Amino acid sequence: MADLDTREWLLTNGLGSFASGTISDIRTRTYHGWLFAATNPPAGRTLLLSHLEASLEVSGKDIALGSNIWGTGKIEPAGYKLLRSFDIHPVPKWIWGADDWQLSRQLVMPYGLPENRELAVESGEKNHLSQSPVNHRILIQYRYEGRESAVLVLRLLIADRDFHHQQTSSGNLQFSQLLGQQQVALQAIIGGHFGTPWQLRWSQGEYQTNAVWYWDYGLPEETQRVLGDREDLHSPGYLTVTLQPGDTVTLEACMGFPERLPNTLTADTFTEAVEAEQERLVQIFGWEGEVEGQGDKEKILDYSFPPFPHPPISPSPHPPSPIWQRLLKASDQFIVHRASIAGPTVIAGYHWFNDWGRDTLIALPGLTLVPRRFDLAKKLLQTFGLYCRHGLIPNAFPDIETDPSYNSVDAALWWIETLGLYIEATQDWEFLATQFPIVQQIHKSFFGGTRYNIQVDATDGLVGWDARGVALSWMDAVVGDEPVTPRPGKAVEINALWYSALCWMSQWAENLSRLDLGDSARLSKQGRRYTQQAQQVKVSLQKFWNQQLGYLYDTIDLDDRRNAQIRPNAIIALSLYHCGFSPQQGREVLDLATYRLLTPYGLRSLDPADPEYVGRYEGNAEKRDRAYHQGTVWTWLIGPFIRAWQRFYPQQPLPFDWQPLLDHFLNDACLDSISEIFDGDPPHRARGAVAQAWSVAEVIRHLPIDY
């Protein structure tokens, strides 16, 4: 086990489908496989193709290249010992070899929406998914080099299961296969019901049916998480390919029934798919010059845009670091199409998260405003606005024929904050005019009262809520029916968001009136009212000031008790576009947070000196949930910390070294992505989802251009 490189790789297709595994090619998670197809984009993710088990016959020797951990802990075969290299760019590539032979394998997951669909979405064109063909597929290519010919045998290992669960062989689970010309159509039959149809095609070789089950694969990452850690995979047969030195074989796994006249697979098919993905990224991000890893040309990066809005950066006369390109490429993996709303959304994290409202809105500036994907930002904001009900924005979008989840007190306020950043970046006042009635609806509902007893307190203008057994802020872990960090009453970051929202509304009403984008007299009157309310809230925010500690109370409970725990919510409160706290208060808060909360990977969610602090995020689901916001480091919080620092210490160097986090991005956990969380205790091991949208987004938002 000490020799296994279990760092991970990830491919996505813009529909929620993904492929993932490890550098050593050994599967350690339920979420490792080559084709998880989002049958109801981005939901319904179903494992179809786990992998191809490869062996190579050279000079009369049969060499097993696969690597498997079994339930007993035994590793067999141990093909990873023949692994010579792995590269993530431009696509995952493994090379196995010995003195007289070498075999490489590459994987690419083509973008699943039709050609130019991305551009249509970002330009705001009406283009429904149901009207255009989509595909969920992965291409695999092997290339052989050696002194003599060789025979490559590829055994299919397949499944038909939800991506959260393992497959177990049983009499109720069978797989049908229909062999055609250089392709086989496959479909599970589960208790008499048909599963998801899919097909495998190949450019050369002979397929032999040989149905057999492989039992008791081990999944050590799930063992550590105290979850199901055994898997049975079915093999319907194997492909045998005779290869001369320099030969390639290309395969394609694709969801759906076989096409009548599919295009012939060749070596060029794979190359064209890689080039098409590179060109798509070039069109999105406006890269000039050669994309890193493409062809044999010099690797050049030259951005035609200045990232926005923190910090202000001008186009560099010299090519910036390739890290920027890789970060932006990573950011695009989270942008997916949701069928139920016929529009874009954001996957919160891979492998197991769906799209969430709060996460999307916090990540939106880094994912869309910095790379100037303004049309995408506009579409996301518009979609959330359309789903506003009773003054609340959904925290989770619906799958088809289900209702949105409105279990968030802050999603609506984050929507206003992010809308403000979008308007500042674009000056799109016409769009604001269409969204301003929704802003007013949120304002009216918060004053009148809405779900979960969310309501403005008339005595001080602050927002409070009272609903036992639910968690409505970002600290939303619940064990059983009880929140781990219950925060009813008045929370500091919620009211800081409320203050910023009122400031935005005051500014917007005045500007819309001046631009004649509405009833000028009425807007002017409303603007004055919003200004008065903002001033009241600013005064009342001083209730959160803990003079003795020099920090902000985290919450003011319903009985007026103050929670003096040192949490990062105070930093969030200082980081918003409009801030209601004084420079002296801001500096004192930052000083204490720097000492107690700041780590090389983000901010702790609780002071290590607190009796409730948990330094390691591990154990079963209940233990992990109890630790989730009790000291665990969250990378996304480095963004609020930097924004607050730039506000209150504009002339002081940032007390944060980017290098450990960038080393993590490049070399740890999931290569070219950033984990959701880290242990609060050193050495701050990466935990949680291996690729998290708001972690990547906040780094993009603040990383200096000279990295």
Secondary structure by P-SEA (a helix, b strand, c coil): cccccccbbbbbcccccbbbbcccccccccccccccccccccccccccccccbbbbbcccbbbbcbbbbccccccccccccccccccccccbbbbbbcccbbbbbbbbbccccccaaaaaaaaccccccccbbbbbbbbbbbbbbccbbbbbbbbbbcccccccbbbbbcccbbbbbbbcccbbbbbbbccccccccccccccbbbbbbbbbbbcbbbbaaaaaaccccbbbbbbccbbbbbbcccbbbbbbbbccccccccccccaaaaaaaaaaaaaaaaaaacccccccccccccbbbbbccccccccccccccccccaaaaaaaaaaaccbbbbccccbbbbccccccccccaaaaaaacccccccccaaaaaaaaaaaaaaaccccccccccccccbbbbcccccaaaaaaaaaaaaaaaccaaaaaaaaaaaaaaaaaaaaacccccccccccccbbbbbbccccccccccccccccccccccccaaaaaaaaaaaaaaaaaaaaaaaacccaaaaaaaaaaaaaaaaaaaaaacccccccccccccccccccccccccccaaaaaaaccccccccaaaaaaaaaaaaaccccccbbbccccccccccccccccaaaaaaacccccccccaaaaaaaaaaaccccccccccaaaaaaaacccccccccccbbbcccccccccccccaaaaaaaaacccccc
